[in-house]
Amino acid sequence: MSEAHRMFVAVPVPAWVREALEEAVAPLRAQHPRLRWVAPESWHLTLLFLGDVAPATVPRVAGALAGSVAQVQAPRIRLEGSAGRFGRRVLWARLEPDAELDALAAAVREALAPLGFVDDKAFSAHLTLARAPRDGAIPDAAERDFAGPTSSWRVEQLNLMRSVRGPSGATYDTVATWPLS
């Protein structure tokens, strides 16, 4: 029996946006070295976290996603230039609200709900930047001092991702990709 994989559906962040965001994050990394900073190559916008998915289910997930993205217009994403926190443990870059992005997230959720992938939480567009250590919290200054870019880009693809846990944190592998029009 094959082992299940932690998976999620995401929008990748273009390299030029990652570079601009990394430039804004660099001073905070230096000021707050205890935080577990997400590597720039791992930045993404999660549309739906699937949790553990059996390998035999992955083709059904991919098929459902292929059908859902064919009907959705490619949204634009825009960073607000500020940060926020989820509780005291997660620091994230704010994204401007966008009806087309919300529609893409809703289409993904609707496509995967019949397969048992349901998320009762409202979609919250953000890019996770850092997590607090197990015994700590995100300092107020990290949120307050973030002066990020206000970059805007058109979403060109949707990815089905697999999270692989390692000694220095999770890395992400792209399992499947669908272009958006």
C-alpha positions in Angstrom: 0.0 0.0 0.0 1.4 3.4 -1.0 1.7 6.2 1.5 -0.5 9.2 1.3 0.9 12.6 0.4 0.1 16.0 1.9 -1.2 18.0 -1.0 -2.7 21.4 -1.9 -3.9 23.4 -4.9 -1.9 26.6 -5.5 -1.1 29.5 -7.7 2.7 29.9 -8.2 4.4 33.2 -7.6 6.4 34.4 -10.7 10.2 34.7 -10.2 10.2 38.5 -10.6 7.6 38.9 -7.9 9.6 36.5 -5.6 12.7 38.7 -6.2 10.9 41.9 -5.2 9.3 40.2 -2.2 12.6 38.7 -1.1 14.2 42.1 -1.2 11.5 43.4 1.2 11.7 40.4 3.5 15.6 40.4 3.7 15.8 43.0 6.5 13.1 41.2 8.5 15.0 37.9 8.2 18.1 39.6 9.7 16.1 41.3 12.5 14.1 38.1 13.4 16.4 35.1 12.9 14.4 32.9 15.3 11.4 32.9 12.9 11.1 30.0 10.4 11.2 31.9 7.1 9.7 30.3 4.1 12.2 30.0 1.2 11.3 32.3 -1.7 11.1 29.4 -4.1 8.3 27.9 -1.9 6.1 31.0 -1.9 2.7 30.2 -3.4 -1.0 31.2 -3.0 -2.9 28.2 -1.6 -6.4 27.9 -3.0 -7.3 24.7 -1.2 -5.3 22.5 1.3 -6.2 18.9 0.6 -4.3 17.2 3.5 -3.3 13.6 3.1 -4.2 12.2 -0.4 -3.8 8.5 -1.3 -1.8 8.0 -4.5 -4.8 6.2 -6.1 -6.9 9.4 -5.6 -4.5 11.8 -7.3 -5.7 11.1 -10.9 -9.3 11.8 -9.8 -8.2 15.1 -8.2 -6.2 16.0 -11.3 -9.2 15.3 -13.5 -11.6 17.3 -11.4 -9.2 20.3 -11.4 -8.7 20.1 -15.2 -12.4 20.5 -15.6 -12.7 23.3 -13.1 -10.0 25.5 -14.5 -11.2 25.3 -18.1 -14.2 27.4 -17.1 -12.5 30.2 -15.0 -11.0 33.4 -16.2 -7.4 34.0 -15.2 -7.4 36.5 -12.3 -4.8 39.2 -11.5 -3.1 39.2 -8.1 -1.8 42.3 -6.4 0.4 42.5 -3.3 -0.8 45.2 -1.0 2.7 46.0 0.4 1.8 45.2 4.0 1.8 42.1 6.2 -0.7 40.4 8.5 -0.7 37.6 11.0 -2.8 34.5 11.7 -2.9 34.4 15.4 0.6 34.9 16.8 2.2 32.2 14.8 2.1 33.0 11.0 3.3 36.1 9.2 2.0 36.7 5.7 2.0 39.2 2.9 -1.4 40.8 2.2 -3.0 40.4 -1.2 -5.7 42.8 -2.5 -9.2 41.3 -2.6 -10.1 40.2 -6.1 -13.5 38.8 -7.2 -11.9 36.7 -10.0 -9.4 35.2 -7.6 -12.2 34.3 -5.3 -14.0 32.7 -8.2 -11.0 30.6 -9.0 -10.7 29.4 -5.4 -14.5 28.7 -5.4 -14.2 26.7 -8.6 -11.4 24.6 -7.1 -13.4 24.0 -4.0 -16.5 23.1 -5.9 -14.6 20.7 -8.2 -13.0 18.8 -5.3 -15.9 18.7 -2.8 -17.5 15.6 -4.4 -14.1 13.8 -3.8 -14.4 14.7 -0.1 -12.0 17.7 0.0 -14.0 20.3 1.9 -12.7 23.3 3.7 -15.2 25.1 5.9 -12.9 28.1 6.4 -13.4 31.1 4.1 -10.8 31.6 1.4 -8.1 34.1 2.6 -5.7 35.1 -0.1 -2.2 35.5 1.3 1.5 34.5 0.9 3.0 32.9 4.0 6.4 34.5 4.8 7.3 33.1 8.2 6.2 30.9 11.1 7.0 31.4 14.7 9.1 28.7 16.5 7.0 26.3 18.5 7.7 28.2 21.7 7.3 31.7 20.3 5.2 34.2 18.5 5.6 36.5 15.5 6.9 39.8 16.9 4.7 42.9 16.4 7.7 44.6 14.8 7.9 41.9 12.0 4.3 42.7 10.9 4.7 46.5 11.4 8.1 46.9 9.7 7.3 44.9 6.6 7.4 47.3 3.6 6.6 45.0 0.7 6.2 45.5 -3.0 2.8 46.2 -4.6 3.5 44.0 -7.5 0.6 42.8 -9.7 0.6 39.8 -12.0 -1.8 37.7 -14.0 -2.3 34.1 -12.9 -1.0 31.9 -15.7 -1.4 28.5 -14.1 -2.8 26.4 -11.4 -0.7 23.7 -9.7 -1.4 20.6 -7.7 1.4 20.4 -5.2 2.8 17.8 -2.8 4.4 18.8 0.4 7.5 16.8 1.4 8.6 17.2 5.0 12.3 17.3 5.7 14.6 18.2 8.6 14.8 21.8 7.5 11.1 22.2 6.8 8.7 21.3 4.0 9.6 21.4 0.3 7.0 21.4 -2.5 6.9 19.3 -5.6 4.6 20.1 -8.5 2.4 17.1 -9.4 0.4 18.6 -12.2 -0.1 22.0 -13.8 -3.0 23.6 -15.8 -2.7 26.8 -17.8 -5.3 29.5 -17.3 -6.6 31.6 -20.1 
